[in-house]
Amino acid sequence: MTEPVVVGTDGSRAAAAAVEWAAGDAALKGLPLRIVHAVDRMPYEITRFTPEAEDHLDRAGRRILEEAERAVRETHPALRVTTALIEGNPSRVLRQEAGNATEVVIGSRGLGGFAGMLLGSVGMHVAGHVDVPVVVVRPGVSAPHGLVVVGVDGSAEAGAALTYAFEEARLRGHRLLALYAWQLPVHPFAPEIAYDVDEVRKAQEDYVAGAVRAHWDRYPGVPAEMRAVCAHPVTAMVEAAEKADLLVVGSRGRGAVGAAVLGSVSRAVLHHAHCPVAVVRPPRDRRGDGEVSSAT
């Protein structure tokens, strides 16, 4: 595998954090880094202005790329780094770049109009829409926890996320927490149905163990823990992410005419988790068109 880690930058604080994370991940994987800046002229209706204004956007873009490359070379001098200034909508550019990438890394845009909503429009239009993992990185430096958290539910989507999470934990020397969030079914027309919560919890723990066991055999050096919790999956994963360096989720949501989109859980986790979040899709031959599962 020689395809690069691709990271998008616009010179913002969130983008700088994404470039830093992407450089570190590329170095761990022994892969080149490709830093991309999209020159989107449409918001400025650039055709109305002079060629000087158009040149200004190009110069600003080249400066952003130069600064990002300089920052990477200061921390990872041996890393192979290339840059690209590409004209077009940032989301479309990054989706195209994903076709020749190992993974795509982007920054969140910070707080928007809703309290606690962290994901920008570019992230929403890239994560879950491409075949490679997409990592969304928040600005700000937090103390390392040495932990990778992954949401699992036994599906092909969660299986792909589990593989990615184990590999990241191995490369980083981190612990891994495989988290299965489950909820008791609600029967509004049959209130007399009772549940043995301990029995249900034990069954869920066994279920998680079966999903994770094969990965333990493949990654014997990764300290891994399985945990089944009775909670909404978004709540469980966002809370677990508070003590994590990376949160990994699967995605198999599908929109009209079979277009891939984010599942509801993945979307909510991306909005609310404060650590880097990786959205991983399964190989094409393992995808289904069914309803979104608890890990998506």
C-alpha positions in Angstrom: 0.0 0.0 0.0 1.7 3.2 -1.2 -1.3 5.5 -1.6 -0.8 8.7 0.4 -2.6 10.0 3.4 -4.5 13.0 2.0 -5.2 16.0 4.2 -7.2 19.1 3.3 -6.2 22.5 4.6 -7.6 26.0 4.4 -5.2 27.5 6.9 -7.6 27.5 9.8 -6.7 26.3 13.3 -8.8 23.1 12.7 -7.0 22.5 9.5 -3.6 22.8 11.2 -4.7 20.2 13.7 -5.7 17.9 10.8 -2.4 18.4 9.1 -0.5 17.6 12.3 -2.6 14.4 12.9 -2.3 13.3 9.2 1.5 13.7 9.3 1.8 11.7 12.4 -0.4 8.9 11.0 1.4 8.9 7.7 4.7 8.6 9.5 3.5 5.7 11.6 2.2 3.9 8.5 5.3 4.6 6.4 3.2 6.4 3.8 3.6 9.7 1.9 1.5 12.7 2.9 -0.4 14.8 0.3 -1.6 18.2 1.5 -4.4 19.6 -0.6 -5.9 23.1 -0.7 -9.1 23.7 -2.8 -9.5 27.1 -4.4 -13.2 27.6 -4.5 -14.0 30.7 -6.5 -17.8 30.4 -6.5 -18.5 32.0 -3.0 -16.6 35.1 -4.2 -18.2 35.2 -7.7 -14.7 35.6 -8.9 -15.6 36.0 -12.5 -17.0 39.5 -11.6 -13.6 40.6 -10.5 -10.3 41.4 -12.0 -7.5 38.9 -12.8 -5.6 40.4 -9.8 -8.4 39.1 -7.4 -8.2 35.7 -9.0 -4.4 35.7 -8.5 -4.9 36.7 -4.9 -6.8 33.5 -4.2 -4.1 31.4 -5.8 -1.3 33.2 -3.9 -3.2 32.7 -0.6 -3.7 29.1 -1.4 0.0 28.5 -2.2 1.0 30.3 1.0 -1.4 28.1 3.0 0.2 25.0 1.5 3.8 26.3 2.1 3.0 26.9 5.7 1.5 23.5 6.2 4.4 21.8 4.5 6.9 23.7 6.6 5.1 22.7 9.8 5.2 19.1 8.8 8.8 19.1 7.8 9.7 20.6 11.2 8.2 17.7 13.1 8.6 14.9 10.5 11.7 15.7 8.4 11.9 12.2 6.8 8.2 12.2 5.7 7.6 12.3 2.0 5.3 15.4 1.5 3.7 16.7 -1.7 1.2 19.6 -2.0 -1.6 20.3 -4.5 -3.5 23.5 -5.3 -6.8 22.3 -6.9 -9.6 24.5 -8.2 -13.1 23.4 -7.1 -15.5 22.9 -4.3 -13.6 21.5 -1.2 -15.9 18.6 -0.6 -15.8 17.5 -4.3 -12.0 17.9 -4.4 -11.5 15.8 -1.3 -13.9 13.1 -2.6 -11.9 12.9 -5.8 -8.6 12.8 -3.9 -9.9 9.9 -1.9 -9.8 7.7 -5.0 -6.1 7.6 -4.8 -5.6 7.8 -1.0 -5.2 5.5 1.9 -7.3 7.8 4.1 -8.5 11.4 4.1 -8.1 13.7 7.0 -10.0 17.0 7.5 -10.5 19.5 10.3 -13.7 20.3 12.0 -14.8 24.0 11.7 -15.3 24.6 15.4 -18.4 25.7 17.1 -21.2 26.8 14.7 -24.7 28.0 15.2 -25.8 25.2 17.6 -24.1 24.7 20.9 -21.9 21.6 20.8 -22.2 21.0 17.1 -18.6 20.7 15.8 -18.7 19.3 12.3 -18.5 21.5 9.3 -20.2 21.0 5.9 -17.1 19.7 4.3 -16.8 16.9 6.8 -20.5 16.0 6.4 -20.0 15.7 2.6 -16.8 13.6 2.8 -17.1 11.3 5.7 -19.2 8.3 4.7 -19.2 9.2 1.1 -15.8 7.7 0.1 -14.4 4.2 0.2 -11.4 5.1 2.4 -11.4 6.0 6.1 -12.1 9.7 6.8 -10.7 11.2 10.0 -12.2 14.4 11.4 -9.8 16.2 13.7 -10.7 18.9 16.3 -8.4 21.8 17.1 -6.8 22.0 20.5 -4.2 19.9 22.3 -5.4 17.5 24.9 -3.4 15.2 27.1 -2.8 11.8 25.5 -4.9 8.9 27.0 -3.3 6.0 25.1 -6.7 4.7 24.1 -8.6 3.9 20.9 -12.3 3.4 21.2 -14.3 1.6 18.5 -18.1 1.1 18.3 -19.0 -2.5 17.4 -22.3 -4.4 16.6 -21.2 -7.4 14.7 -22.0 -6.0 11.2 -19.7 -5.8 8.3 -19.5 -2.0 8.8 -18.4 -2.4 12.4 -16.0 -5.2 11.4 -14.2 -2.8 9.1 -14.1 -0.2 11.8 -12.7 -2.8 14.3 -9.9 -3.7 11.9 -9.0 0.0 11.4 -9.1 0.6 15.2 -6.9 -2.4 16.0 -4.3 -1.3 13.4 -4.2 2.3 14.8 -3.9 1.0 18.4 -1.0 -1.3 17.3 0.8 1.5 15.5 0.4 3.9 18.4 1.0 1.4 21.2 -2.4 2.2 22.6 -5.0 0.2 24.4 -8.3 -0.6 22.6 -11.8 -0.4 23.9 -14.5 -2.2 21.8 -17.8 -0.7 22.9 -21.2 -2.2 22.2 -24.1 0.1 23.3 -27.4 -1.7 23.5 -30.9 -0.8 24.6 -33.8 -2.9 25.8 -36.5 -3.1 23.2 -39.6 -1.1 24.0 -43.0 -2.8 23.5 -45.6 -0.1 24.1 -48.5 -2.5 23.5 -47.1 -5.3 25.7 -46.1 -3.6 29.0 -46.3 -6.9 30.8 -43.1 -8.2 29.1 -40.3 -8.3 31.7 -36.6 -8.6 31.1 -33.8 -10.2 33.1 -31.3 -7.3 32.7 -28.3 -9.3 33.9 -29.1 -12.1 31.4 -29.5 -9.6 28.6 -26.2 -7.9 29.5 -24.4 -11.2 29.7 -25.7 -12.1 26.2 -24.5 -8.8 24.8 -21.0 -9.2 26.4 -20.8 -12.7 24.7 -21.9 -11.1 21.4 -19.1 -8.5 21.6 -16.6 -11.1 22.5 -17.4 -13.1 19.4 -17.0 -10.0 17.2 -13.6 -9.0 18.8 -12.0 -12.5 19.3 -10.8 -12.8 15.7 -9.1 -9.5 15.9 -7.4 -10.4 19.2 -5.8 -13.3 17.4 -4.5 -11.0 14.6 -3.2 -8.4 17.0 -2.0 -10.2 20.0 0.2 -7.3 21.1 -2.8 -4.9 21.5 -4.2 -4.7 25.0 -7.9 -4.8 24.3 -11.1 -4.6 26.4 -14.6 -5.4 25.5 -17.5 -3.6 27.1 -21.3 -3.8 26.6 -23.3 -1.0 28.0 -27.0 -0.4 28.2 -27.2 3.1 26.7 -27.9 4.9 23.5 -24.9 4.4 21.2 -24.2 8.1 20.6 -24.2 8.8 24.4 -22.0 5.8 25.1 -19.4 6.6 22.4 -19.2 10.3 23.0 -18.7 9.7 26.7 -16.0 7.1 26.1 -14.3 9.5 23.6 -13.7 11.9 26.4 -10.8 9.6 27.5 -9.7 8.5 24.1 -7.2 9.7 21.5 -9.3 8.3 18.6 -12.9 7.2 18.2 -13.7 4.8 15.3 -17.2 4.2 13.9 -18.5 2.3 10.9 -20.9 3.8 8.3 -23.3 2.1 6.0 -26.1 4.7 5.7 -27.5 5.0 2.2 -29.5 7.7 0.6 -31.6 8.0 -2.5 -30.5 6.0 -5.6 -28.0 4.1 -3.5 -25.8 7.1 -2.8 -23.7 6.6 0.3 -24.3 8.9 3.2 -23.6 9.0 6.9 -25.7 6.8 9.2 -27.5 8.6 12.0 -25.1 7.4 14.8 -22.0 8.2 12.9 -23.3 11.7 12.1 -24.2 12.4 15.7 -20.9 11.2 17.0 -19.0 13.4 14.5 -21.0 16.4 15.7 -20.4 15.9 19.4 -17.2 13.9 20.1 -14.2 16.1 20.8 -11.4 13.7 20.0 -10.4 12.7 16.4 -13.2 10.5 14.8 -12.5 8.0 12.0 -15.5 7.0 9.9 -14.7 3.6 8.2 -16.7 1.9 5.5 -16.4 -1.8 4.7 -15.0 -3.1 1.3 -17.6 -2.8 -1.5 -18.3 -6.5 -1.7 -19.3 -6.6 2.0 -21.8 -3.7 2.0 -25.5 -4.2 2.4 -28.4 -1.9 1.6 -30.2 -2.6 4.9 -31.1 -0.3 7.7 -28.5 1.5 9.7 -27.2 -0.5 12.7 -26.3 0.7 16.1 -22.7 1.3 15.3 -23.5 3.5 12.3 
